[in-house]
C-alpha cells in the first residue's frame, strides 16, 4: 500500500513527530519506515489516527518484515501481543556487508 498526496494534515503532523530525521512528506512516501517509527514512538492517539488512513493489516506486515534497529524490546513485544504472533521472534538485527550481524538486543544503546 502507498499513501497518496496531498497527505492529510493529521498524517503530516504525526509523521513530523515520529520521523524527526526526514520531512513529513518523505516519511509518508516510505510507509514501512513511517509505520515502524509510529509503532515505537507514536502515542495510542497517533496510532488511532493513522488507522483511519492505513489498514490495520499494514501494521502487521511491518512486524513480519521489520527494519533492524527501530523497535525497542517493549514495543516489539506489545505489537506482537496485539496481533497474536507467538512465539515472540527475536528483534531484527542489522547485517553488515561483511556478513556479520549487529549486536544482540540490550548490548547497544540499551535496546
N, C-alpha and C positions, 0 to 999 in steps of 0.2 A: 504494500500500500504506500502511496505517497500523498502528502497534503498538497493542495494547490493554492497558488497565490490568487488573489490577495489573501493573506492569512488573517484570521480573526484577531482583533486586538487582545483578547484574552490569551490566545496561544502565544502571541508575541511577548506579552508580559511574563508569562511563565517561562518561555524559552530564555528570556533575558536573565531570569532569576537562576535557573538550573544549569544553563550552559553559558557561564560567565566569560568563557575564553573565546567565544565566537559571536558573530552578530546573530540576533534572533532569527533573521531570515535564513541564514546559512544553517543554523541549528535545526530549523524545521524542515529544511531540504534533506537532512540526514536523519530520518525518522528513528532508526535503530539507536543511534547515539543519543538523540533527544530523549527517547523513552527510557533508556538505561540511566541517564542522568536524572530524569524525573523520578524514577523508581528509588533512587538513592537520596536525592536532595529535595524533592518536592514534598509539600505538605499533603495531608489527605484531601484538603480542599483543591489543591492544584491537580491532583490525580483525578478527582471527580470532574473537574472542569475539562480536562483533556479527554476523559472518557466520553464526553459529548461529541467529540470530533474524531476520535480514533477508536475503532472497535477493541474490546477487551482482549480479543484473540491476538492482537498485535503485541500486547504486553507479554503474553505467554510466549510468543515467538522469540522475544528478546531473551527470555530466560533459557530457551533451548539453544541459542547461539549467542550467548552473552560475550560482550567485549571484555578482554582481560584488564584488570586494574581499575575497574569502575566500581563494582559492588563491594560494599562492606559486608562482613560476615552476618551482621544483624539484618541488613536489607535483603541479602541473598536468602537467608532462612525465612524471613517474613513473606517474601513473594512466592517462594516455593510452597510454603504452607497455604497461602491464599489459593493457589492453583492445584493443590493436592499432589504435587510432584514429589514422590518419595521412591526410593531413599534420596536424601539430600545429596546431590553431587558436590564434589569439591569446587571451590571457587575457581573460575578460569584463571590461568596463568599465562604470562607472556612467553612466546617462543622467540628466541633471538636468531639472527641469521646463521650463527654457527651451530644451531641445533640445540643449544642449552635452553633451559626453561627457567623463568623467573622464580623468585623466592617463594617459599611456602607462605600461605596467609599468616599474618601475625609477625612475620620477620622483616617487614618493610613498611615503615611509617605507621606501625600499629594496626595494619589491616589484616 
